[in-house]
Amino acid sequence: MKNGVKTAVLLAGMAGLVMLAGQVLGGSSGLTIAFVLALVMVGGSYWFSATLAIRSARAVEVTPQQVPEYFQIMNELTQLADMPMPRLYVSPEQQPNAFATGRNPSNAAICVTEGLLRTLSWAEIRGVLAHELAHVQSRDILTGSVAAAIATGISYAANMMLWSGALGGRRRDSNDGNPIIAIAFALLAPMAAGLLQMAISRSREFEADRDAARMIGDGEPLARALEQLHGYSMRVQSNVAPPQASHYIVNPLNNRQVAFSNMFATHPQVEERVRRLRSGEWR
């Protein structure tokens, strides 16, 4: 519940930034345009995010004959969660990882990499799949798509401010045409939106870890999997596109990063995730 409330607050903050961007850019008319733009981007992200994620991963749908253990585990987990069976995919990525996508539980897909199938035990893979199914059950894909669309809209509005005449005080329907304020907003708003988006992603990962442990009645398989996946992400290069990185159970681009503050991370610290799983906080 705590993370759910946090997610709602963060999404509200991002929506507020969109409205503020429209107001700064074009006064009352800009506010309306920003609202419509946000709706269009959220709708497009909701309907097409799954296709984009699968294509980006170069994943192919698999059958029970190809990977029987994969289907057996998912059949068991969907029965435990009382959910429809998602479509199952495998990506040729050699870095062990996994993600879920789809606009709702009835139109969901789960993808694992070849690296994950090759390196983890089936007990650990079961923990990973429970985590991904928990994302589907909680409709986190929708939450993430909304956050990403809003962040993109804010960045687009900021670019318009920087490259249009709005910064030159050309707004006619507002009493405040201070170009310095507009420039400051144009530079800082995308950063604020990105930070909010990352915070939402971190909150949803904690929730999915907890729900996965509850689903299978044990936090240890997922804890062991997270430790291994994090280690591989530091050593094995990934071809995942940066915009898709937040969809994965661990950040596939860890080995490209330097040591920034945790607030810039798309995923929570693995050490904290493992600690919560092993301490029994999920019960």
N, C-alpha and C positions, 0 to 999 in steps of 0.2 A: 504493500500500500504506500509506503514511504516513497519508493522510487516511482510509483505511478503518479503520485501527486507532483513529484519533482518534474516528471516528464510533461505533465499538463501545464505547469508553470512555465517551463522552458519553451514549449510550443506557443504559449500565449505571448511570451516575450518576443519570439521571432515574428509572430503576427503583428505585434505592436511596432516592430522595426519596419515591416513592410508599409504599414500605414504612415509611419513617420517619414519614410523615404518618399512616398507619394506626396505628402504634405510639403516637404522641403523642396521637392522637384517642381511641383506644379500647383500648390495651394489646394483648394477644395476639389478642383477637377482632377488634379494629380492623385488625390486620395482615392477617388473613384476608379481611376485607371489602375492604380496599384492593386486595389481590391479585385478587380476583374482579372488582371494579369496573374495574381496569386491563385485564383480559382482555376484558370486555364492550365497553369503549370502543375498544380497539384493533381488536377484531373488527368493530364497527360502522363505524369509520373505514376499515378495509381494504375492506369491501364497498361502501360508499356514497360514498366520497370522490370518485370520478370523476363520479358524477351531480351531486353538490353543486358541484363545480368547473365543470362545463359549464353548469349552470343559472346559477350566479353570474356567469359571463362572458356570458350570454345568447347562447351560441354555437349555430350550426346546422351540421349535417353537410353537407358539400359532395360533389359528384361530379366525376369526371374531366372531364366536359364543361364544368363551370362554371369550374374552375381547373386546366387541364391541366398547367401548369408545376409546380404544387404536387405533383400526383400523380407526375409524371415524376421529380422529385427524390427523393420518398419511396420510389418503387420502386427507384431506384438505391441509395439509402442502406440500405434493408432488405436488399437483395441483398449489399451489402458487409458488413453486420453479421450476415448469415444469421439474420434475424429475420422474424416475421410482419408483414404490413402493418397498421399501426394505423388506426383510424378517423380521418378528418381533418375538422376543424371550422374555422370562421371566426367570430370574434367581431366585433360591430359597433364595438368600442372603437376610437377614433381614435388613441390613443397606440400607437405601434409596440411590440409585445411578443409573447410566445409562452409556452406552457406545455405540459407533458405530464401526463397523468393515467391512471388505470387500475390495477387491482390486480396485473397481471402482463403480460409481453409479449404474451400471447395475448388479453388483454382491455384493450388500451391505446388511448388517444386522444391526438392532438396537435392543439392549437388555436393558430392565429395570429390576430392582429387585422387588421382592415381597414387600420389605419394602417401595419402592417408591410408588407403587400402593396403598399401605395401608395408607400412611401418608400424601401425598400431595393432594391438590385439582386438579381437571382436568384442571383448568386454569393454574396452576403452572406446571403440567406435560406437558401441551402444550408448555410452554416455554422451558422446558428441551428437549423435542423431537425436537423442532426447532433448538436448539443448536446442537444436534447430527446429524440432517439432514444437517446442515451447514458444519459439518466436512466432511460428505460424498460428498457434493457438491464441496467443495474445495479440495477434494482428500487428506485431511490431513492424512488419514490412510496410504497412500503411503509414505508421508513425514515422518511420525512417524516410519514406518517400515524401511525405508532407514536409518534413524538416529540410530535406535536400532541395525540394522545389522552392520553398520559401527562401532558403539561403541563396539559391541561384537568382531568384527574383530580386533580392536585395542587392546582390552584386551587379545585376543588370541595371538597376536603377542608379546605383552609384556611378557606373561607367557613363550612363547618360548625363549625369550631373557634371562629370569631369570633361566630357567632350561636346556637350551642347552649350547653348547660350544661357542655360539656367544659372550658371555660376556668375554670369555677368550682370545679374540683377534684372533679368528680362521678365521675371514673373510679374504678371499684372493683377492677379487676384489675391495678393497677400500683402500685408503691411510690413512684413519683415523680409527684406530682400538682401540681407547681409551675406555677401559672397563668401566671407571667411567662415561663417557658420556652415554654409552649404559645402564648402571644400572639406572642412573638418568632418562633417557627416559622411561625405562621399568616401573619405579615406578610412574612417573608423567603423562605419556600419558593416561592411563586408567582414571585417575581423570579428566584430561582435556576433554577427550571424553565424560565422564558422565556429566560434567558441560554444555558442548555444547548441548548434547541431552536434558537435562532439560530445557535449555533456549529455544530450539526449541519448546518443549511441551508448555511452558508458552506462547510463542508468538501465537501459534495456538489456545489456549484457548481464548485469548482476541479476536482474529479474529472471532471465532465461536460465541462468545457472541454477538458481533456487528452484524454479519450476521443474527443471530436468531432474534434479536430485530427488524431489518429491515424487516425480513420475515413476522413477525406478526404485525408490526407497533407499538410495545409497548415493552419497556424494563422492566416494572415492574413485570410481571409474572415470568420471569427468575430470576430477582433480589430477589424476595421473595423465590423462590425455592432454590437458591444458599445459602441464609442465613440458611434455614432449613437443607439443605443437609450437610452443613459444621457443624452445631451443632450436628446432628446425627453422623457424622463421628468421632466426638470427644468422643462420649458416647457409641456408639454401635460397638462391635467388628466385624471385617470383616474377611472372609476367603480368600480374594483375594490374589493371588500370587504377590509378589512384582514386578516381571517383567511386570505384566499386569496393575499395579496401574495407570500408566500415561494415560491409555485409558479412564478412567472414568471421568465424568464431574467434580467431586471433588475427592481429594485424599482419597481413602477408608482406608488408613493406618494412618490417622492423629493421632489416639490415640496411635500409637506405637512409635511416634517420640518425640524427645526432641527439644528444641528451637534452631535449626540451622539457619544460615543465609539464606535469601531468595534465594540466588544463588544456593543452594542445593535442592530447592523445584521443584517437577515435575509440580506443578500448581501455577498460580499466587495467590496472597493473595485475599481471597474472598472479603474482604473489598474494595479492589481496583476494583475488577470486578463489585461489586454492585454499587460503586460510579459512574463508567463509564456508567452503564446501566441507572441509575437514573438521571444523569446529562444531558442525551441526546447526549453524544458524538458519539453515533452510527448513528445519523441522517446524 
